[in-house]
Amino acid sequence: MPNPKRRHSKARTRSRRAHFKAQESGLTTCPTTGEVHLTHRAYWHNGKLYYKGKVVMEKATA
């Protein structure tokens, strides 16, 4: 595997890494419940599992 012949400077390394930034997580608000959740993920709200604004399942009560 090839290796660099000379050492890269700190400025060169840091300027390359400057483009790697933290991204915002894909949060959205459900129009049905008003709950904030991750996009394309099911989430629980008041004992019901919602996906795309619709109830998918309810918790079983024992």
ZIJOBEL-V952765 format. One record per pair of residues at least 6 apart in sequence whose C-alpha atoms are under 7 Angstrom apart, sorted by the first residue. I is the first residue (numbers start at 1). J is the second residue. D is the distance in whole Angstrom. If there is no record, write none. Layout:
I J D
I J D
//
This chain:
26 38 6
26 39 6
27 36 7
27 37 5
27 38 5
27 39 6
28 36 6
28 37 6
28 38 6
28 39 6
29 35 6
29 36 4
29 37 6
30 36 6
30 53 6
31 53 7
32 53 6
37 43 7
41 51 7
42 49 7
42 50 6
42 51 5
43 49 6
43 50 5
43 51 7
44 50 6
47 58 6
47 59 5
48 55 6
48 57 6
48 58 4
48 59 6
49 55 6
49 56 5
49 57 5
49 58 6
50 56 6
//
